[in-house]
Each structure stands twice: as structure tokens, then as C-alpha cells.
Amino acid sequence: MSGDLTTLLTRELGADRVLRDEAQLEEYGRDESGLGPYPPDCAVLAESAEEVALVLRLADEHGVPVTPRGAGSGMTGGALPVRGGVVLSTERMRRVLEVSHEDLVAVVEPGVILGELQTLVEAQGLFYPPDPASLAFCSLGGNVAENAGGPRAFKYGVTREYVIGLDVALVGGERLTLGRRTSKGVTGYDLVGAFVGSEGTFGVTTGITVKLLPLPQGVATLLAVFPGITEAGRGISAILASGFRPRALELVDKNTIDHIRARAPYPFPTDAGAVVIAELDGEPEGMEAASLRCAELLESGGATDVVVAQGESDRRRLWESRRLCSPALKEAHRHKINEDIVVPRGSIPEMLRRVERLTELTGLPVATFGHAGDGNLHVNLLCDEDRTRHDVARRIDRGLEQLFRDTLELRGTLSGEHGIGLAKQRYLPLEQSPGLIAWQKKLKRLWDPKDLLNPGKIFP
Ligand SMILES: Cc1cc2nc3c(=O)[nH]c(=O)nc-3n(C[C@H](O)[C@H](O)[C@H](O)COP(=O)(O)OP(=O)(O)OC[C@H]3O[C@@H](n4cnc5c(N)ncnc54)[C@H](O)[C@@H]3O)c2cc1C
């Protein structure tokens, strides 16, 4: 069946757009989760919404699964074609169709790289805040599917807050326009809200309308040094309790700093037991006073030193260094099991205390960093042994289960931004009731009755 479809797609779209080469298919069977590979039968490089719809129509007729793919930077295996079939890549749909100053919106194709959109709108005095650390290479389509977030979510919220309209194509080839272009609107159900974060299981996004903001003119970035992670947790709590609102409040623990230090363009202090990066924005004339206030709060929480990044290039170096956290850990270890739990803000210090116990439980080093102001922590179990070995797998499982149980005990949630995908589905029942899971499966069946679109994801 699938072979027939590959032949048909090749005839319709041309051989250069339907990849069948073994090495290429292995590439399209991987993402940043480290799971797989799950090579598809073919990978289609769509160039338009019409072509996406065509693939979905023909796949439906042949009963072949389709897995949407953006840039393949997902951390939970969402883009992996676990049941084979077609990988439908939007990487060639990279046009920014419109940037409107009057309406404060941008309209883009799903393959547009996030960082490129940000550079483009910022040059025009506009601002698209969501800033996952993968912004240099992840796509807007993937951001929508995963409801991506980043440091600036602390003040500005995640992708969901900015997506107001979507063009989608469904299994069978039907195309729909969801949502609106206006800043407000409650006509009918909020289907944009349902599609954002649906991990590519409801439909394939072919067009995205996002809200823009005026670009803040004043920005200041501070780095606070703490003796250890517990004190850093206290520093974060001091800011949260005061009502003071930076746009980002990030934590990096000692183990992570040690991994990035050699290649980080920003010189992290050698005596840091943990650092907190705080970034403020607003009117330029208010930045100095705001920076002072922020530094005082961090010091009241136990910071031994607070340095302010000097100028734009210093700021950029600091954030580039922060974005190295994940790649540096990944390069240094055979396996990096990266979780992205979230706890209510008041429980951040307690969660950090519990995370510190994971090494004792598993015998594995743990590195923690992330969007601490939101209670969203990337807890990484680092492993240099073969994780398929039974005893190693059991230690990892034990650690993950404890991490998730602690998170839920503190009334948190399993994933703040990476989604469930393939990697976390077996833990979903720890958080969600059988009834809730059953209702979500019904919702999935409504959009995709034959379970052809990105099958085998989210649900255990
Ligand atoms: C170093 C690094 C740092 C990261 N930091 C962050 C971070 O700070 N915050 C964060 O949120 N994430 C982060 N991520 C994870 C990842 O970059 C995001 O999840 C991103 O949104 C995925 O985008 P992508 O284009 O690579 O999607 P892919 O990996 O290709 O796909 C992800 C999911 O989206 C679906 N999908 C993709 N395109 C479409 C489409 N057009 N229609 C329907 N479904 C689609 C896929 O089926 C899959 O389920 C990081 C990843 C890396 C490697």
C-alpha cells in the first residue's frame, strides 16, 4: 500500500520532492529526542498548502500514516514516524507572507524559522516574544504544534498567547481556516486553542497568523551568582514575592555551568554554585532603577554578586551561552534525558531540593537549568552507560518516575513546553485520569477517525 503511495506521490510531485534514499530516510526518522531512528517509507518536501492537502488526501485513500515535521528539533519524538508511512515536511514552506504594522500581525508559512521571523520584525520595531532556546533552527509550525515557550514566557507568555489564526489541512485533504486576524474574537469554539499544542495529531498547519507587539526600547540583563541551587531558588522566590516582573528569570545549576564554561562566549564566574539570569524591559529611562531593584532583590535572596551585561553584544553573548546548556550536555554524554517539568511558583525551592536527591536515587549525574520564574525546570539525567541495558533502564525509569511523582505532589505538570510525544506517554496516567485520557482520544478520533495522522503519540 505504502509503496504504491510513494510511487503516486513521486509521479504527482516529482522525484526531487519525495525522498526515498535510505540515508535520507534515516535522517527523517530522527529528532532531538534521541529516540529511534524510525525511518519512514518516504519523506515529502511540500511547498504549498495545496501539496500538503494532496498528500493528506492520497494517504487517506491508501490508508497510510502521515507524520508532520518542521525542523526536527523536538525533544519528545513528536516528529518520528513510529508506524512508518510518509513524513510530511514543511521545511520548504518558508515564506513570511505579511508583516502588518497597522494590524500588529504577521502571517507566515509553517516552515519559517523562528529566529528569522524575530530578526525581520525587530528590524521594523515590532516584537514576537516566544523565544525557545532552539530559535535559531526550530520552525513556527513546530512551535505551534508544541506550544513552545522560552525565557520571555515569564512576562509575555508562550506561543498560544500569540497565535490567533491558523490554516490547516486535515486527513482526507480538507482545508480549514481557524481563528481570526483581530486582537479579540469569540466567534464559535476556540479551535485555534485546540490545535496549538496538539503535537501534530489533529491536522497539518499550513499558515499561521501571529500577534505582534511594539518592540520594547529598553532592555537590561543581569547575572546573579549564588553559592548553590537552594540559594538561587530563594533569590527567585524573593523576586516572585515582591511582585517585581522581569521578562525572563532563568536558572542554571553548577553542573550545567561546568559543561558550558569552556565554549560559552560569556565568562561565567568560576565560583558560581548556580546563576540566575534576569532580563528586564520597558522604557529606556527606567532601566537603571529597575536593574538596581532587581539586583537588590536577588541579593536579599542570597546572591553573592550581581553583574549587569554591558551593551547589546554582552547581552547577546550571555544569552548565547544560556542557549548552549542543552547542546553542551548532549555532546558530553551518551544519553541526556531531558525533562521539562513545571511546578507552581511557590514550590520552586522545594522542587529544587527534591531534584538534588535524584543523583542519590539513580547514581546518575543530574544537571538542571530552565525557566525557573515560571517553575519550568529542565531536569537532565546524564548517562554514559548503554541505556538499553536492563539495570540502567531501570535506574533511569526510577529517577523519572520519582521526578514526576514529586512534581505532581507539588501540584505541577509533566511538561511545560516539550510535549508528551513518544518520550513521555507512559507517564501520562500519573497526571491525567483515565476519563480525561479517554475524552482526549475521542477528540483525536473526531479529527482523524482512522488514526492516520501522527499515530502512536501522546497516549500510552
Ligand atoms: C537545543 C534545543 C533547545 C530547545 N529549547 C526549547 C525551549 O526553550 N522551549 C521549547 O518550547 N522547546 C525547546 N526545544 C524543543 C523544540 O525546539 C521545540 O519543541 C520546537 O517547537 C519544535 O519545532 P520543530 O520545527 O523543530 O518541530 P519538529 O521537531 O519537526 O516537530 C515537533 C512536533 O510538531 C509537529 N509539527 C511540526 N510541524 C507541523 C505542522 N506544520 N503541522 C502540524 N504539526 C507539525 C510534529 O509532528 C511534532 O509532533 C529545544 C530543542 C533543542 C534541540
The ligand as a Gaussian input file, in Angstrom:
#p B3LYP/6-31G(d) Opt

LIG

0 1
 C       18.864000      22.831000      21.886000
 C       17.358000      22.838000      21.970000
 C       16.743000      23.751000      22.799000
 C       15.348000      23.770000      22.912000
 N       14.778000      24.704000      23.719000
 C       13.429000      24.788000      23.785000
 C       12.821000      25.795000      24.599000
 O       13.470000      26.612000      25.246000
 N       11.469000      25.826000      24.620000
 C       10.706000      24.954000      23.898000
 O        9.477000      25.065000      23.944000
 N       11.267000      23.988000      23.151000
 C       12.600000      23.886000      23.065000
 N       13.177000      22.919000      22.273000
 C       12.336000      21.918000      21.602000
 C       11.930000      22.246000      20.140000
 O       12.844000      23.135000      19.525000
 C       10.502000      22.817000      20.099000
 O        9.574000      21.831000      20.526000
 C       10.086000      23.320000      18.708000
 O        8.836000      23.950000      18.831000
 C        9.986000      22.202000      17.668000
 O        9.926000      22.805000      16.401000
 P       10.359000      21.988000      15.087000
 O       10.049000      22.834000      13.922000
 O       11.749000      21.517000      15.208000
 O        9.320000      20.767000      15.176000
 P        9.559000      19.216000      14.924000
 O       10.534000      18.653000      15.894000
 O        9.802000      18.958000      13.487000
 O        8.102000      18.678000      15.296000
 C        7.598000      18.813000      16.597000
 C        6.128000      18.428000      16.592000
 O        5.407000      19.338000      15.802000
 C        4.679000      18.670000      14.794000
 N        4.683000      19.558000      13.628000
 C        5.745000      20.174000      13.056000
 N        5.325000      20.953000      12.036000
 C        3.971000      20.810000      11.956000
 C        2.953000      21.343000      11.114000
 N        3.228000      22.179000      10.114000
 N        1.669000      20.972000      11.347000
 C        1.346000      20.123000      12.344000
 N        2.276000      19.594000      13.173000
 C        3.568000      19.934000      12.980000
 C        5.402000      17.348000      14.595000
 O        4.540000      16.347000      14.098000
 C        5.858000      17.048000      16.011000
 O        4.827000      16.432000      16.724000
 C       14.565000      22.848000      22.178000
 C       15.202000      21.932000      21.325000
 C       16.575000      21.925000      21.218000
 C       17.228000      20.938000      20.294000

